[in-house]
């Protein structure tokens, strides 16, 4: 008898706005997504959408994405040969896993963090070693010693900076400290150092990057996206950034023309006008400060954040679930965490526009912490 094939791990997408509106009997336009860490408004790039495209939309995009790559090279301060355009950051994560992992490989993940690192690793047949971050009293920092120990037999280490869902960033010098230990341990053991993939989806909110560390650690791969600060989540454009020799095996797994012509044009325009993302970051930072203050005044317990979302701890998982349900009935969608998750007693809330945040604060007045 042939055993049934076990389905691969998959990412559980959030319920759609239409589904939630129908479930709670609310107008669709009243639903506000505080759960997906997107920006409240898209950038004004009407000139791209109303203009003509080269090549025309009846043709495939150019295989080298020359204009997009050139704009990203300037924006990130890297060489054109160090960039791989991808269909959002998630395609970059998948390609890195494909290039780095095989059946029986080992991946190390600093947790709690974005679920896709585990998923893309397990899809390649790798075992995942979770290394818990330090506690809230230590700012959810990385446990450098434990990470280095776990990585001794690993092929890849996944990091998220700033981290999702904690919202805090590790100083680049501590990432550099980890990389130095990984390289030293590999030399002592007589083996190749692991790939270190750093997801910088929220890097614009802290205004710094670990990219300069690629000169010291050749197997560093940085992932960037235009979904967050650039407010182009619907365009699905990201990048894998690494030294050319590190990028080469990742490129070999890329499907042709995975970034559409319209998406590439929007991303090129946004990267070429850095004031758009900078203005968005400034507006979100202002609203983040306001939300942190006003929710704390209501007795809620938000953790400090350097990103476009806030993690809030409640007295128990039951209290967090009750708060989530109350918000949902108001048309405000929080990010929840399942039972058994280290943050089962927390909600994560995206920082949105002043008007949308007003609704959140008003709803929070009637919700005990």
Secondary structure, DSSP 4 states (H G I P E B T S, - for coil): -PPPPPPPP---PPPPHHHHHHHHT--GGG-EE-SS---SS----HHHHHS--SS-TTSPPPTT-HHHHHHHHHHHT--GGGEEEESHHHHHHHHHHHHH--TT-EEEEEES--THHHHHHHHTT-EEEEEEPP-GGGTT---HHHHHHHGGG-SEEEEESS-TTT-----HHHHHHHHHHHHHHHHHHTSPPPEEEEE-TTGGGTT--SGGGGGT-TTEEEEEESSSTT--GGG--EEEE--HHHHHHHHTTPPTT-S-HHHHHHHHHHHH-HHHHHHHHHHHHHHHHHHHHHHHHTT-EEPP-SSSEEEEE-SSHHHHHHHHHHHHHTTEE-B---TTSTTTTEEEEE---HHHHHHHHHHHTTS--
